[in-house]
Amino acid sequence: MKRRQFGVLAFGCAVALVGGVAAAEKLDDATLGITFEAPEGFVVPPQKPPIPDLLGEVKGFYASPKFEDSAGFAMVHRMPFPDGSTFEQFKESFPGRIGTQLGNGYKQVRQENVGAGKLRGFVFEFEAPGNGMLPEAGGSFRHRVRWYFFPQGADRLIGIVYHSRETAWQELEPKFLASFKSLKDK
């Protein structure tokens, strides 16, 4: 993603949170065929933040009550496979694409196959420099991202992103894990 796209997302998150929040909701989306619970204590901003077109459609966005301090959020999105790739091609090329975009300071933590009910996919986790709200090449803050991908048919992916500044990851990770365990296929 480009620097401007990350900045727009961060700005959108901050604006949405300043406007007030509603209680966290359970995502029950027929088009995705899943149910999903937000991490404990996370809230739904009054507006979904703008995200880069590459990531497709935001189906659920949940922010930490300490968003300004942690940049903690969870997002569920649906996107087309980039460049007409297959799921296996996407899985193979994704780490390199992210690494190229984030440059020096990017570090892959893990990539492995995962399942949730009948859903089969992979998780990709990385650390990267960022601007304090999102990963960004050349940034002075450390960020941590755990991103799950599941194919939906032959041409789409379901993505579930958990994100925070590296300094907040240890505190938020148990909530992210519990949230992922709530993922069910319909």
The 8 nearest C-alpha neighbors of each residue, nearest first, counted from 0:
[[1, 4, 100, 2, 5, 51, 53, 97],
 [0, 2, 4, 3, 5, 100, 135, 51],
 [1, 3, 5, 4, 135, 6, 0, 136],
 [2, 4, 6, 1, 5, 7, 0, 8],
 [5, 3, 7, 1, 6, 2, 51, 0],
 [6, 4, 8, 2, 7, 3, 133, 9],
 [5, 7, 3, 9, 4, 8, 10, 2],
 [8, 6, 10, 4, 5, 9, 11, 3],
 [7, 9, 11, 5, 6, 49, 10, 50],
 [10, 8, 6, 12, 11, 132, 7, 5],
 [9, 11, 7, 13, 12, 8, 6, 14],
 [12, 10, 48, 8, 14, 9, 13, 7],
 [13, 11, 9, 15, 10, 48, 14, 16],
 [12, 14, 10, 16, 15, 11, 17, 9],
 [15, 13, 11, 17, 16, 12, 10, 18],
 [14, 16, 12, 18, 44, 13, 17, 46],
 [17, 15, 13, 18, 14, 19, 44, 12],
 [16, 18, 14, 19, 15, 13, 20, 12],
 [19, 17, 16, 15, 14, 20, 45, 44],
 [20, 18, 17, 16, 45, 44, 15, 21],
 [21, 19, 44, 45, 43, 42, 16, 22],
 [20, 22, 43, 42, 23, 44, 45, 19],
 [21, 23, 42, 24, 43, 20, 41, 40],
 [24, 22, 42, 43, 41, 21, 37, 25],
 [25, 23, 26, 22, 37, 36, 43, 42],
 [24, 26, 36, 35, 27, 37, 23, 34],
 [25, 27, 35, 34, 28, 36, 24, 59],
 [28, 26, 34, 33, 25, 35, 29, 32],
 [27, 29, 31, 30, 33, 32, 26, 34],
 [28, 30, 32, 31, 27, 33, 185, 34],
 [31, 29, 28, 32, 33, 27, 77, 58],
 [32, 30, 29, 28, 33, 157, 151, 77],
 [31, 33, 29, 185, 30, 184, 28, 34],
 [34, 32, 184, 185, 183, 31, 28, 27],
 [33, 35, 27, 183, 26, 182, 28, 184],
 [36, 34, 182, 26, 181, 25, 33, 27],
 [37, 35, 25, 178, 181, 26, 38, 24],
 [38, 36, 178, 41, 39, 61, 25, 23],
 [37, 39, 178, 174, 41, 175, 40, 36],
 [40, 38, 41, 174, 37, 178, 177, 23],
 [41, 39, 38, 42, 64, 63, 23, 37],
 [42, 40, 63, 62, 38, 39, 61, 64],
 [43, 41, 23, 61, 62, 22, 21, 44],
 [42, 44, 61, 23, 21, 20, 60, 45],
 [43, 45, 20, 46, 15, 16, 42, 47],
 [44, 46, 20, 15, 43, 19, 47, 21],
 [47, 45, 44, 15, 48, 43, 11, 12],
 [46, 48, 60, 49, 44, 45, 57, 15],
 [49, 47, 11, 12, 8, 46, 50, 15],
 [48, 50, 8, 11, 47, 7, 51, 12],
 [49, 51, 8, 48, 52, 54, 4, 7],
 [50, 52, 53, 4, 54, 49, 0, 55],
 [53, 51, 55, 54, 50, 56, 78, 49],
 [52, 54, 51, 55, 78, 81, 79, 0],
 [55, 53, 78, 52, 51, 56, 50, 76],
 [56, 54, 78, 52, 53, 77, 76, 57],
 [55, 57, 77, 76, 58, 78, 54, 52],
 [58, 56, 76, 59, 75, 77, 55, 60],
 [57, 59, 76, 75, 56, 60, 77, 74],
 [60, 58, 75, 74, 57, 26, 61, 76],
 [59, 61, 74, 73, 43, 47, 75, 62],
 [62, 60, 43, 42, 73, 72, 41, 74],
 [63, 61, 72, 41, 42, 71, 66, 64],
 [62, 64, 41, 66, 71, 65, 72, 42],
 [63, 65, 66, 41, 62, 40, 42, 67],
 [66, 64, 63, 68, 67, 69, 71, 70],
 [65, 67, 70, 63, 69, 68, 71, 64],
 [66, 68, 65, 70, 69, 13, 132, 64],
 [69, 67, 66, 65, 70, 167, 71, 164],
 [68, 70, 71, 66, 167, 164, 163, 67],
 [71, 69, 66, 163, 132, 67, 164, 68],
 [72, 70, 163, 69, 63, 162, 66, 62],
 [71, 73, 62, 162, 61, 63, 161, 70],
 [74, 72, 161, 61, 160, 60, 162, 62],
 [73, 75, 60, 160, 59, 159, 61, 76],
 [76, 74, 159, 59, 58, 158, 57, 60],
 [77, 75, 57, 158, 58, 56, 157, 74],
 [78, 76, 157, 56, 55, 156, 158, 57],
 [77, 79, 55, 156, 54, 155, 56, 80],
 [80, 78, 155, 154, 156, 81, 55, 77],
 [79, 81, 155, 154, 83, 84, 82, 156],
 [82, 80, 83, 84, 79, 89, 53, 78],
 [81, 83, 84, 80, 79, 85, 89, 88],
 [84, 82, 81, 80, 85, 154, 79, 89],
 [85, 83, 82, 80, 88, 81, 89, 86],
 [84, 86, 88, 87, 89, 83, 80, 153],
 [85, 87, 89, 88, 90, 150, 84, 80],
 [88, 86, 90, 89, 85, 91, 84, 92],
 [89, 87, 91, 85, 90, 86, 84, 92],
 [88, 90, 86, 92, 91, 87, 93, 84],
 [91, 89, 87, 88, 93, 92, 86, 121],
 [90, 92, 88, 89, 93, 87, 94, 95],
 [91, 93, 89, 95, 90, 94, 88, 96],
 [92, 94, 96, 95, 90, 89, 91, 97],
 [95, 93, 97, 96, 92, 98, 91, 107],
 [96, 94, 98, 97, 93, 92, 99, 91],
 [97, 95, 93, 99, 98, 94, 100, 92],
 [96, 98, 100, 94, 99, 95, 101, 93],
 [99, 97, 95, 101, 96, 100, 102, 105],
 [98, 100, 96, 102, 97, 101, 95, 94],
 [101, 99, 97, 98, 102, 96, 0, 136],
 [100, 102, 136, 98, 99, 135, 105, 97],
 [103, 101, 99, 136, 100, 98, 105, 104],
 [104, 102, 105, 101, 136, 137, 128, 127],
 [103, 105, 127, 128, 106, 102, 101, 126],
 [106, 104, 127, 103, 126, 102, 101, 98],
 [107, 105, 126, 125, 108, 127, 104, 98],
 [106, 108, 125, 109, 124, 126, 105, 94],
 [109, 107, 125, 124, 106, 126, 110, 123],
 [110, 108, 124, 107, 123, 111, 125, 122],
 [109, 111, 123, 122, 124, 121, 112, 108],
 [112, 110, 121, 122, 113, 109, 123, 120],
 [111, 113, 121, 120, 122, 114, 110, 119],
 [114, 112, 121, 120, 119, 122, 111, 115],
 [113, 115, 119, 118, 120, 116, 117, 112],
 [114, 116, 118, 117, 183, 182, 119, 113],
 [115, 117, 118, 184, 183, 114, 182, 119],
 [116, 118, 115, 119, 184, 114, 183, 185],
 [119, 117, 115, 114, 116, 149, 120, 184],
 [120, 118, 114, 113, 149, 117, 115, 121],
 [119, 121, 149, 113, 148, 112, 114, 118],
 [120, 122, 112, 113, 111, 148, 147, 123],
 [123, 121, 147, 110, 146, 111, 148, 112],
 [122, 124, 110, 146, 145, 109, 147, 121],
 [125, 123, 145, 109, 108, 144, 146, 107],
 [124, 126, 107, 108, 144, 106, 143, 127],
 [127, 125, 143, 106, 142, 105, 144, 107],
 [128, 126, 105, 142, 104, 141, 134, 106],
 [127, 129, 141, 138, 140, 134, 135, 104],
 [130, 128, 134, 138, 135, 140, 133, 131],
 [129, 131, 138, 132, 133, 140, 135, 139],
 [132, 130, 140, 129, 133, 164, 70, 141],
 [131, 133, 70, 9, 130, 129, 134, 164],
 [134, 132, 129, 130, 131, 5, 135, 9],
 [135, 133, 129, 128, 127, 142, 130, 136],
 [134, 136, 129, 138, 128, 101, 130, 2],
 [137, 135, 101, 138, 102, 128, 129, 100],
 [136, 138, 128, 135, 139, 129, 103, 102],
 [139, 137, 129, 128, 130, 135, 136, 140],
 [138, 140, 129, 128, 130, 137, 141, 131],
 [141, 139, 129, 131, 128, 138, 130, 142],
 [142, 140, 128, 165, 127, 164, 129, 139],
 [143, 141, 164, 165, 127, 126, 163, 134],
 [142, 144, 126, 165, 163, 162, 125, 164],
 [143, 145, 162, 125, 124, 161, 146, 126],
 [146, 144, 124, 161, 160, 123, 162, 125],
 [145, 147, 160, 123, 122, 159, 124, 144],
 [146, 148, 122, 159, 158, 121, 123, 160],
 [149, 147, 158, 120, 121, 157, 122, 156],
 [148, 150, 120, 157, 156, 119, 151, 118],
 [151, 149, 156, 155, 152, 157, 86, 120],
 [152, 150, 155, 156, 157, 149, 153, 154],
 [151, 153, 154, 150, 155, 156, 149, 86],
 [152, 154, 155, 151, 150, 85, 86, 80],
 [153, 155, 80, 79, 152, 151, 156, 83],
 [156, 154, 79, 151, 80, 78, 150, 152],
 [157, 155, 150, 151, 78, 149, 77, 79],
 [156, 158, 77, 149, 148, 76, 150, 151],
 [159, 157, 148, 76, 147, 75, 77, 156],
 [160, 158, 75, 147, 74, 146, 76, 148],
 [159, 161, 146, 74, 73, 145, 162, 158],
 [162, 160, 73, 145, 144, 72, 146, 175],
 [163, 161, 144, 71, 72, 143, 160, 73],
 [164, 162, 71, 70, 143, 69, 142, 168],
 [163, 165, 142, 166, 167, 69, 141, 70],
 [164, 166, 142, 168, 141, 143, 167, 163],
 [165, 167, 164, 168, 169, 69, 141, 163],
 [168, 166, 165, 69, 164, 170, 169, 163],
 [169, 167, 171, 165, 170, 172, 166, 163],
 [168, 170, 172, 171, 167, 166, 173, 165],
 [171, 169, 168, 167, 172, 173, 174, 166],
 [172, 170, 168, 174, 169, 173, 167, 175],
 [171, 173, 175, 174, 169, 168, 170, 176],
 [174, 172, 176, 175, 171, 177, 170, 169],
 [175, 173, 38, 177, 172, 171, 176, 39],
 [174, 176, 172, 178, 173, 177, 38, 179],
 [177, 175, 173, 179, 178, 174, 172, 180],
 [178, 176, 180, 174, 179, 175, 173, 181],
 [177, 179, 38, 175, 181, 176, 180, 36],
 [180, 178, 176, 181, 182, 177, 175, 35],
 [179, 181, 177, 178, 182, 176, 115, 183],
 [180, 182, 178, 179, 35, 36, 183, 177],
 [183, 181, 35, 179, 180, 34, 115, 33],
 [184, 182, 34, 33, 116, 181, 115, 185],
 [183, 185, 33, 32, 116, 117, 34, 118],
 [184, 32, 33, 183, 34, 29, 31, 117]]
